[in-house]
Amino acid sequence: MPHHADPAMQECITACLDCYSTCTSMAMNHCLMLGGEHVAKDHFTLMMACAEICRTSAHFMLIGSPHHKHTCAECAEICEQCADDCERLGDMDDCVAACRACAESCRRMAA
């Protein structure tokens, strides 16, 4: 039975892919359209890092790598930072929710 058949892992994969999609879409559409603080280097880089670690964590789980615990631990940390920064800027509720859900799921997977 593949690792990702485990319901908790499947939930985490889904959360990671949702966060990847949400962060990428919001950065490339919402943030670029608004400009200002939304495209400040620190914020924009954090959003792109968040999207990429989410994609990577999902990939590690899908291929059954035992290293997924490490990527998930880092993913949880970056997602939490991204959620906090998006919340600080405001008007990014979808990103905040996706990041928090992913962080929570990845924390459980990394344990």
mmCIF file of the C-alpha atoms, coordinates in Angstrom:
data_MODEL
# 
_entry.id   MODEL 
# 
loop_
_atom_site.group_PDB 
_atom_site.id 
_atom_site.type_symbol 
_atom_site.label_atom_id 
_atom_site.label_alt_id 
_atom_site.label_comp_id 
_atom_site.label_asym_id 
_atom_site.label_entity_id 
_atom_site.label_seq_id 
_atom_site.pdbx_PDB_ins_code 
_atom_site.Cartn_x 
_atom_site.Cartn_y 
_atom_site.Cartn_z 
_atom_site.occupancy 
_atom_site.B_iso_or_equiv 
_atom_site.pdbx_formal_charge 
_atom_site.auth_seq_id 
_atom_site.auth_comp_id 
_atom_site.auth_asym_id 
_atom_site.auth_atom_id 
_atom_site.pdbx_PDB_model_num 
ATOM 1   C CA . MET A 1 1   ? 0.000  0.000  0.000  1.00 0.00 ? 1   MET A CA 1 
ATOM 2   C CA . PRO A 1 2   ? 1.524  3.367  -0.979 1.00 0.00 ? 2   PRO A CA 1 
ATOM 3   C CA . HIS A 1 3   ? 2.250  5.837  1.818  1.00 0.00 ? 3   HIS A CA 1 
ATOM 4   C CA . HIS A 1 4   ? -0.142 8.413  0.408  1.00 0.00 ? 4   HIS A CA 1 
ATOM 5   C CA . ALA A 1 5   ? -3.006 5.927  0.795  1.00 0.00 ? 5   ALA A CA 1 
ATOM 6   C CA . ASP A 1 6   ? -2.839 6.736  4.526  1.00 0.00 ? 6   ASP A CA 1 
ATOM 7   C CA . PRO A 1 7   ? -5.755 9.156  5.191  1.00 0.00 ? 7   PRO A CA 1 
ATOM 8   C CA . ALA A 1 8   ? -3.640 11.550 7.301  1.00 0.00 ? 8   ALA A CA 1 
ATOM 9   C CA . MET A 1 9   ? -0.972 11.710 4.606  1.00 0.00 ? 9   MET A CA 1 
ATOM 10  C CA . GLN A 1 10  ? -3.569 12.191 1.875  1.00 0.00 ? 10  GLN A CA 1 
ATOM 11  C CA . GLU A 1 11  ? -5.064 15.053 3.893  1.00 0.00 ? 11  GLU A CA 1 
ATOM 12  C CA . CYS A 1 12  ? -1.607 16.622 4.189  1.00 0.00 ? 12  CYS A CA 1 
ATOM 13  C CA . ILE A 1 13  ? -0.897 16.217 0.461  1.00 0.00 ? 13  ILE A CA 1 
ATOM 14  C CA . THR A 1 14  ? -4.211 17.914 -0.307 1.00 0.00 ? 14  THR A CA 1 
ATOM 15  C CA . ALA A 1 15  ? -3.482 20.758 2.157  1.00 0.00 ? 15  ALA A CA 1 
ATOM 16  C CA . CYS A 1 16  ? -0.013 21.253 0.660  1.00 0.00 ? 16  CYS A CA 1 
ATOM 17  C CA . LEU A 1 17  ? -1.284 21.341 -2.913 1.00 0.00 ? 17  LEU A CA 1 
ATOM 18  C CA . ASP A 1 18  ? -4.097 23.706 -1.945 1.00 0.00 ? 18  ASP A CA 1 
ATOM 19  C CA . CYS A 1 19  ? -1.630 26.042 -0.236 1.00 0.00 ? 19  CYS A CA 1 
ATOM 20  C CA . TYR A 1 20  ? 0.748  25.829 -3.213 1.00 0.00 ? 20  TYR A CA 1 
ATOM 21  C CA . SER A 1 21  ? -2.064 26.764 -5.579 1.00 0.00 ? 21  SER A CA 1 
ATOM 22  C CA . THR A 1 22  ? -3.462 29.527 -3.359 1.00 0.00 ? 22  THR A CA 1 
ATOM 23  C CA . CYS A 1 23  ? -0.113 31.198 -2.630 1.00 0.00 ? 23  CYS A CA 1 
ATOM 24  C CA . THR A 1 24  ? 0.998  31.064 -6.259 1.00 0.00 ? 24  THR A CA 1 
ATOM 25  C CA . SER A 1 25  ? -2.294 32.413 -7.545 1.00 0.00 ? 25  SER A CA 1 
ATOM 26  C CA . MET A 1 26  ? -2.566 35.178 -4.938 1.00 0.00 ? 26  MET A CA 1 
ATOM 27  C CA . ALA A 1 27  ? 1.038  36.277 -5.461 1.00 0.00 ? 27  ALA A CA 1 
ATOM 28  C CA . MET A 1 28  ? 0.763  36.352 -9.235 1.00 0.00 ? 28  MET A CA 1 
ATOM 29  C CA . ASN A 1 29  ? -2.653 37.965 -9.363 1.00 0.00 ? 29  ASN A CA 1 
ATOM 30  C CA . HIS A 1 30  ? -3.772 39.692 -6.167 1.00 0.00 ? 30  HIS A CA 1 
ATOM 31  C CA . CYS A 1 31  ? -0.357 40.904 -4.975 1.00 0.00 ? 31  CYS A CA 1 
ATOM 32  C CA . LEU A 1 32  ? 0.921  42.010 -8.374 1.00 0.00 ? 32  LEU A CA 1 
ATOM 33  C CA . MET A 1 33  ? -2.328 43.855 -9.019 1.00 0.00 ? 33  MET A CA 1 
ATOM 34  C CA . LEU A 1 34  ? -2.258 45.675 -5.665 1.00 0.00 ? 34  LEU A CA 1 
ATOM 35  C CA . GLY A 1 35  ? 1.459  46.456 -5.679 1.00 0.00 ? 35  GLY A CA 1 
ATOM 36  C CA . GLY A 1 36  ? 2.992  48.355 -2.763 1.00 0.00 ? 36  GLY A CA 1 
ATOM 37  C CA . GLU A 1 37  ? 3.686  46.216 0.302  1.00 0.00 ? 37  GLU A CA 1 
ATOM 38  C CA . HIS A 1 38  ? 2.154  43.206 -1.456 1.00 0.00 ? 38  HIS A CA 1 
ATOM 39  C CA . VAL A 1 39  ? 5.120  43.104 -3.835 1.00 0.00 ? 39  VAL A CA 1 
ATOM 40  C CA . ALA A 1 40  ? 7.796  44.117 -1.341 1.00 0.00 ? 40  ALA A CA 1 
ATOM 41  C CA . LYS A 1 41  ? 10.714 41.694 -1.733 1.00 0.00 ? 41  LYS A CA 1 
ATOM 42  C CA . ASP A 1 42  ? 10.409 40.093 1.730  1.00 0.00 ? 42  ASP A CA 1 
ATOM 43  C CA . HIS A 1 43  ? 6.675  39.422 1.395  1.00 0.00 ? 43  HIS A CA 1 
ATOM 44  C CA . PHE A 1 44  ? 6.749  38.258 -2.209 1.00 0.00 ? 44  PHE A CA 1 
ATOM 45  C CA . THR A 1 45  ? 9.778  36.013 -1.605 1.00 0.00 ? 45  THR A CA 1 
ATOM 46  C CA . LEU A 1 46  ? 8.049  34.476 1.428  1.00 0.00 ? 46  LEU A CA 1 
ATOM 47  C CA . MET A 1 47  ? 4.947  33.716 -0.637 1.00 0.00 ? 47  MET A CA 1 
ATOM 48  C CA . MET A 1 48  ? 7.025  32.077 -3.371 1.00 0.00 ? 48  MET A CA 1 
ATOM 49  C CA . ALA A 1 49  ? 9.053  30.098 -0.796 1.00 0.00 ? 49  ALA A CA 1 
ATOM 50  C CA . CYS A 1 50  ? 5.811  28.969 0.829  1.00 0.00 ? 50  CYS A CA 1 
ATOM 51  C CA . ALA A 1 51  ? 4.343  27.815 -2.475 1.00 0.00 ? 51  ALA A CA 1 
ATOM 52  C CA . GLU A 1 52  ? 7.512  25.911 -3.362 1.00 0.00 ? 52  GLU A CA 1 
ATOM 53  C CA . ILE A 1 53  ? 7.977  24.138 -0.009 1.00 0.00 ? 53  ILE A CA 1 
ATOM 54  C CA . CYS A 1 54  ? 4.301  23.107 -0.140 1.00 0.00 ? 54  CYS A CA 1 
ATOM 55  C CA . ARG A 1 55  ? 4.777  21.656 -3.615 1.00 0.00 ? 55  ARG A CA 1 
ATOM 56  C CA . THR A 1 56  ? 7.976  19.910 -2.514 1.00 0.00 ? 56  THR A CA 1 
ATOM 57  C CA . SER A 1 57  ? 6.393  18.447 0.618  1.00 0.00 ? 57  SER A CA 1 
ATOM 58  C CA . ALA A 1 58  ? 3.460  17.079 -1.382 1.00 0.00 ? 58  ALA A CA 1 
ATOM 59  C CA . HIS A 1 59  ? 5.905  15.602 -3.900 1.00 0.00 ? 59  HIS A CA 1 
ATOM 60  C CA . PHE A 1 60  ? 7.974  13.900 -1.175 1.00 0.00 ? 60  PHE A CA 1 
ATOM 61  C CA . MET A 1 61  ? 4.831  12.335 0.295  1.00 0.00 ? 61  MET A CA 1 
ATOM 62  C CA . LEU A 1 62  ? 3.551  11.243 -3.128 1.00 0.00 ? 62  LEU A CA 1 
ATOM 63  C CA . ILE A 1 63  ? 6.800  9.458  -3.985 1.00 0.00 ? 63  ILE A CA 1 
ATOM 64  C CA . GLY A 1 64  ? 6.963  7.846  -0.549 1.00 0.00 ? 64  GLY A CA 1 
ATOM 65  C CA . SER A 1 65  ? 10.214 9.480  0.541  1.00 0.00 ? 65  SER A CA 1 
ATOM 66  C CA . PRO A 1 66  ? 10.962 9.011  4.241  1.00 0.00 ? 66  PRO A CA 1 
ATOM 67  C CA . HIS A 1 67  ? 12.392 12.545 4.119  1.00 0.00 ? 67  HIS A CA 1 
ATOM 68  C CA . HIS A 1 68  ? 8.857  13.954 3.944  1.00 0.00 ? 68  HIS A CA 1 
ATOM 69  C CA . LYS A 1 69  ? 9.027  14.464 7.725  1.00 0.00 ? 69  LYS A CA 1 
ATOM 70  C CA . HIS A 1 70  ? 11.835 16.992 7.212  1.00 0.00 ? 70  HIS A CA 1 
ATOM 71  C CA . THR A 1 71  ? 10.148 18.854 4.366  1.00 0.00 ? 71  THR A CA 1 
ATOM 72  C CA . CYS A 1 72  ? 6.867  18.875 6.281  1.00 0.00 ? 72  CYS A CA 1 
ATOM 73  C CA . ALA A 1 73  ? 8.549  20.346 9.368  1.00 0.00 ? 73  ALA A CA 1 
ATOM 74  C CA . GLU A 1 74  ? 10.041 23.166 7.294  1.00 0.00 ? 74  GLU A CA 1 
ATOM 75  C CA . CYS A 1 75  ? 6.776  23.575 5.398  1.00 0.00 ? 75  CYS A CA 1 
ATOM 76  C CA . ALA A 1 76  ? 4.861  24.086 8.647  1.00 0.00 ? 76  ALA A CA 1 
ATOM 77  C CA . GLU A 1 77  ? 7.295  26.793 9.744  1.00 0.00 ? 77  GLU A CA 1 
ATOM 78  C CA . ILE A 1 78  ? 7.248  28.674 6.422  1.00 0.00 ? 78  ILE A CA 1 
ATOM 79  C CA . CYS A 1 79  ? 3.455  28.378 6.087  1.00 0.00 ? 79  CYS A CA 1 
ATOM 80  C CA . GLU A 1 80  ? 3.011  29.870 9.564  1.00 0.00 ? 80  GLU A CA 1 
ATOM 81  C CA . GLN A 1 81  ? 5.272  32.803 8.679  1.00 0.00 ? 81  GLN A CA 1 
ATOM 82  C CA . CYS A 1 82  ? 3.457  33.325 5.383  1.00 0.00 ? 82  CYS A CA 1 
ATOM 83  C CA . ALA A 1 83  ? 0.055  33.247 7.108  1.00 0.00 ? 83  ALA A CA 1 
ATOM 84  C CA . ASP A 1 84  ? 1.221  35.822 9.655  1.00 0.00 ? 84  ASP A CA 1 
ATOM 85  C CA . ASP A 1 85  ? 2.603  38.130 6.966  1.00 0.00 ? 85  ASP A CA 1 
ATOM 86  C CA . CYS A 1 86  ? -0.475 37.829 4.748  1.00 0.00 ? 86  CYS A CA 1 
ATOM 87  C CA . GLU A 1 87  ? -2.675 38.514 7.777  1.00 0.00 ? 87  GLU A CA 1 
ATOM 88  C CA . ARG A 1 88  ? -0.560 41.578 8.597  1.00 0.00 ? 88  ARG A CA 1 
ATOM 89  C CA . LEU A 1 89  ? -1.086 42.985 5.075  1.00 0.00 ? 89  LEU A CA 1 
ATOM 90  C CA . GLY A 1 90  ? -4.809 42.225 5.120  1.00 0.00 ? 90  GLY A CA 1 
ATOM 91  C CA . ASP A 1 91  ? -7.253 41.295 2.369  1.00 0.00 ? 91  ASP A CA 1 
ATOM 92  C CA . MET A 1 92  ? -5.545 37.916 1.911  1.00 0.00 ? 92  MET A CA 1 
ATOM 93  C CA . ASP A 1 93  ? -7.899 35.661 3.871  1.00 0.00 ? 93  ASP A CA 1 
ATOM 94  C CA . ASP A 1 94  ? -7.721 32.764 1.388  1.00 0.00 ? 94  ASP A CA 1 
ATOM 95  C CA . CYS A 1 95  ? -3.944 32.666 1.667  1.00 0.00 ? 95  CYS A CA 1 
ATOM 96  C CA . VAL A 1 96  ? -4.010 32.923 5.464  1.00 0.00 ? 96  VAL A CA 1 
ATOM 97  C CA . ALA A 1 97  ? -6.513 30.045 5.713  1.00 0.00 ? 97  ALA A CA 1 
ATOM 98  C CA . ALA A 1 98  ? -4.640 27.800 3.262  1.00 0.00 ? 98  ALA A CA 1 
ATOM 99  C CA . CYS A 1 99  ? -1.298 28.460 4.990  1.00 0.00 ? 99  CYS A CA 1 
ATOM 100 C CA . ARG A 1 100 ? -2.670 27.787 8.478  1.00 0.00 ? 100 ARG A CA 1 
ATOM 101 C CA . ALA A 1 101 ? -4.390 24.566 7.366  1.00 0.00 ? 101 ALA A CA 1 
ATOM 102 C CA . CYS A 1 102 ? -1.210 23.368 5.669  1.00 0.00 ? 102 CYS A CA 1 
ATOM 103 C CA . ALA A 1 103 ? 0.970  24.299 8.646  1.00 0.00 ? 103 ALA A CA 1 
ATOM 104 C CA . GLU A 1 104 ? -1.280 22.339 11.010 1.00 0.00 ? 104 GLU A CA 1 
ATOM 105 C CA . SER A 1 105 ? -1.384 19.282 8.764  1.00 0.00 ? 105 SER A CA 1 
ATOM 106 C CA . CYS A 1 106 ? 2.378  19.351 8.119  1.00 0.00 ? 106 CYS A CA 1 
ATOM 107 C CA . ARG A 1 107 ? 3.129  19.679 11.844 1.00 0.00 ? 107 ARG A CA 1 
ATOM 108 C CA . ARG A 1 108 ? 1.195  16.456 12.425 1.00 0.00 ? 108 ARG A CA 1 
ATOM 109 C CA . MET A 1 109 ? 2.951  14.716 9.526  1.00 0.00 ? 109 MET A CA 1 
ATOM 110 C CA . ALA A 1 110 ? 6.400  15.799 10.751 1.00 0.00 ? 110 ALA A CA 1 
ATOM 111 C CA . ALA A 1 111 ? 5.782  14.482 14.283 1.00 0.00 ? 111 ALA A CA 1 
# 
